[in-house]
């Protein structure tokens, strides 16, 4: 006779665990959404519309690279090293410098 009660208790605990996980996922998603909004607002202050458009194109092709650039620009702005909006030409120069620094590895067959 105790088995049905134990089974109900297990089901109840499992349901509570699932609800807690779901709530945590919702909270994480909300934090992620707020972060993206703050990042977008910061980039609007840092970049001209043309530079934001170029960065959006880069994000479409190379999302990880675009994320790195965005974070670097935000950090520079927070540190006070960016005093005016970055134009498209300035962003292209930054990108060119980053490409020069990037190492390329080639494998040669012998």
Residue frames relative to the residue before (quaternion, step in Angstrom):
aa qw qx qy qz dx dy dz
X 1.0000 0.0000 0.0000 0.0000 0.00 0.00 0.00
X 0.6381 0.5488 -0.3378 0.4213 3.60 1.09 -0.58
X 0.5342 0.6634 -0.3994 0.3390 3.58 1.12 -0.48
X 0.6719 0.4813 -0.3396 0.4491 3.66 0.74 -0.80
X 0.6444 0.5071 -0.3319 0.4663 3.61 1.01 -0.70
X 0.6404 0.5129 -0.3210 0.4731 3.57 0.99 -0.80
X 0.6424 0.5240 -0.3111 0.4648 3.54 1.00 -0.84
X 0.6472 0.5050 -0.3116 0.4786 3.57 0.98 -0.80
X 0.6428 0.5179 -0.3198 0.4651 3.57 0.98 -0.80
X 0.6380 0.5129 -0.3180 0.4782 3.59 0.99 -0.82
X 0.6555 0.5061 -0.3077 0.4686 3.59 0.91 -0.88
X 0.6546 0.5150 -0.3141 0.4556 3.56 0.95 -0.87
X 0.6609 0.4992 -0.3043 0.4706 3.59 0.94 -0.88
X 0.6551 0.5175 -0.3096 0.4552 3.54 0.96 -0.86
X 0.6342 0.5227 -0.3185 0.4724 3.57 1.02 -0.81
X 0.6503 0.5089 -0.3141 0.4686 3.59 0.96 -0.81
X 0.6351 0.5237 -0.3224 0.4674 3.59 1.03 -0.79
X 0.6629 0.5002 -0.3028 0.4675 3.57 0.93 -0.90
X 0.6468 0.5101 -0.3211 0.4673 3.58 0.97 -0.79
X 0.6437 0.5145 -0.3218 0.4662 3.59 0.99 -0.79
X 0.6466 0.5118 -0.3173 0.4682 3.61 0.98 -0.81
X 0.6499 0.5185 -0.3088 0.4620 3.55 0.97 -0.89
X 0.6483 0.5094 -0.3117 0.4723 3.58 0.96 -0.83
X 0.6450 0.5118 -0.3171 0.4705 3.60 0.99 -0.79
X 0.6384 0.5140 -0.3248 0.4720 3.59 0.99 -0.78
X 0.6422 0.5157 -0.3217 0.4670 3.58 0.97 -0.82
X 0.6561 0.5118 -0.3103 0.4597 3.56 0.95 -0.88
X 0.6496 0.5107 -0.3120 0.4689 3.59 0.97 -0.85
X 0.6516 0.5121 -0.3118 0.4647 3.59 0.96 -0.85
X 0.6413 0.5129 -0.3211 0.4717 3.60 0.99 -0.76
X 0.6456 0.5064 -0.3177 0.4751 3.60 0.97 -0.80
X 0.6416 0.5210 -0.3131 0.4679 3.58 1.00 -0.85
X 0.6536 0.5144 -0.3057 0.4634 3.57 0.99 -0.88
X 0.6585 0.5010 -0.3066 0.4705 3.60 0.94 -0.85
X 0.6212 0.5390 -0.3310 0.4627 3.57 1.05 -0.78
X 0.6672 0.5031 -0.2994 0.4606 3.58 0.90 -0.92
X 0.6322 0.5203 -0.3307 0.4694 3.59 1.02 -0.76
X 0.6667 0.4953 -0.3015 0.4683 3.59 0.89 -0.90
X 0.6447 0.5167 -0.3204 0.4634 3.57 1.00 -0.82
X 0.6521 0.5172 -0.3119 0.4583 3.59 0.94 -0.89
X 0.6550 0.5061 -0.3101 0.4676 3.60 0.97 -0.84
X 0.6419 0.5172 -0.3211 0.4663 3.57 0.99 -0.81
X 0.6780 0.4882 -0.2991 0.4610 3.58 0.91 -0.87
X 0.5930 0.5556 -0.3679 0.4521 3.60 1.12 -0.55
X 0.6771 0.4696 -0.2893 0.4872 3.58 1.07 -0.66
X 0.6959 0.4920 -0.2700 0.4480 3.58 1.07 -0.74
X 0.8075 0.2824 -0.1063 0.5068 3.60 0.90 -0.97
X 0.4765 -0.6141 0.5389 0.3247 3.53 -1.22 0.55
X 0.6760 -0.4939 0.3344 0.4328 3.63 -1.16 0.32
X 0.6459 0.5187 -0.3282 0.4540 3.60 0.99 -0.77
X 0.6577 0.4951 -0.3089 0.4763 3.58 0.98 -0.82
X 0.6277 0.5192 -0.3385 0.4709 3.61 1.03 -0.72
X 0.6302 0.5306 -0.3306 0.4604 3.57 1.04 -0.75
X 0.6446 0.5069 -0.3179 0.4759 3.59 0.96 -0.84
X 0.6578 0.5049 -0.3096 0.4654 3.57 0.94 -0.86
X 0.6188 0.5298 -0.3413 0.4690 3.60 1.06 -0.70
X 0.6373 0.5137 -0.3273 0.4721 3.60 1.02 -0.75
X 0.6375 0.5119 -0.3224 0.4770 3.56 1.01 -0.81
X 0.6360 0.5403 -0.3258 0.4444 3.58 0.98 -0.87
X 0.6358 0.5314 -0.3311 0.4514 3.59 1.03 -0.72
X 0.7318 0.4205 -0.2301 0.4845 3.57 1.01 -0.82
X 0.8110 0.0423 0.0367 0.5823 3.57 0.93 -0.95
X 0.1952 -0.8448 0.4865 0.1070 3.61 0.31 1.24
X 0.6587 0.5132 -0.3236 0.4450 3.62 0.93 -0.81
X 0.6440 0.5196 -0.3077 0.4697 3.57 1.00 -0.85
X 0.6515 0.5103 -0.3090 0.4686 3.58 0.95 -0.89
X 0.6319 0.5329 -0.3276 0.4576 3.57 0.99 -0.81
X 0.6458 0.5164 -0.3168 0.4647 3.59 0.96 -0.83
X 0.6557 0.5055 -0.3104 0.4672 3.57 0.93 -0.89
X 0.6466 0.5266 -0.3221 0.4481 3.58 0.90 -0.91
X 0.6780 0.4919 -0.2958 0.4593 3.57 0.87 -0.94
X 0.6442 0.5152 -0.3250 0.4625 3.58 0.98 -0.79
X 0.6589 0.5066 -0.3122 0.4601 3.57 0.93 -0.86
X 0.6517 0.5049 -0.3152 0.4701 3.59 0.95 -0.84
X 0.6501 0.5107 -0.3198 0.4628 3.59 0.95 -0.82
X 0.6447 0.5112 -0.3224 0.4681 3.59 0.98 -0.81
X 0.6565 0.5060 -0.3093 0.4662 3.58 0.97 -0.82
X 0.6599 0.5025 -0.3072 0.4665 3.58 0.96 -0.82
X 0.6730 0.4768 -0.2879 0.4866 3.57 1.12 -0.65
X 0.5123 -0.6723 0.4016 0.3525 3.58 1.28 -0.11
X 0.4842 0.6867 -0.4230 0.3392 3.59 1.22 0.26
X 0.6759 0.3720 -0.2853 0.5687 3.59 1.29 -0.11
X 0.1452 -0.8373 0.5248 0.0484 3.56 -0.46 1.22
X 0.7787 0.1429 -0.0996 0.6027 3.59 1.17 -0.46
X 0.6746 -0.4897 0.3451 0.4312 3.55 -1.26 0.23
X 0.4227 -0.6845 0.5385 0.2507 3.53 -1.11 0.78
X 0.3233 -0.7550 0.5434 0.1738 3.55 -0.79 1.04
X 0.6946 -0.4503 0.3536 0.4357 3.53 -1.34 0.14
X 0.6501 0.5164 -0.3193 0.4569 3.59 0.95 -0.85
X 0.6552 0.4983 -0.3156 0.4720 3.59 0.96 -0.82
X 0.6432 0.5147 -0.3236 0.4655 3.59 0.99 -0.79
X 0.6277 0.5259 -0.3360 0.4653 3.58 1.01 -0.78
X 0.6435 0.5124 -0.3201 0.4700 3.59 1.01 -0.78
X 0.6282 0.5226 -0.3284 0.4738 3.59 0.98 -0.81
X 0.6651 0.5023 -0.2967 0.4662 3.57 0.92 -0.93
X 0.6321 0.5319 -0.3323 0.4551 3.58 0.99 -0.82
X 0.6622 0.5027 -0.3056 0.4641 3.58 0.96 -0.87
X 0.6479 0.5131 -0.3204 0.4629 3.56 1.00 -0.79
X 0.6396 0.5193 -0.3250 0.4643 3.59 1.03 -0.74
X 0.6326 0.5307 -0.3408 0.4495 3.60 1.03 -0.73
X 0.6712 0.5101 -0.2925 0.4513 3.57 1.03 -0.82
X 0.6029 0.5866 -0.3626 0.4010 3.54 1.08 -0.66
X 0.3387 -0.7459 0.5406 0.1913 3.53 -0.84 0.97
X 0.1926 -0.7518 0.6160 0.1353 3.49 -1.09 0.67
X 0.1902 -0.7715 0.6009 0.0865 3.50 -0.96 0.91
X 0.0732 -0.7839 0.6162 0.0226 3.52 -0.88 0.96
X 0.2438 -0.7553 0.5934 0.1339 3.50 -0.97 0.86
X 0.1449 -0.7915 0.5908 0.0588 3.53 -0.68 1.10
X 0.3301 -0.7247 0.5689 0.2057 3.53 -0.98 0.85
X 0.1800 -0.7950 0.5724 0.0891 3.52 -0.92 0.84
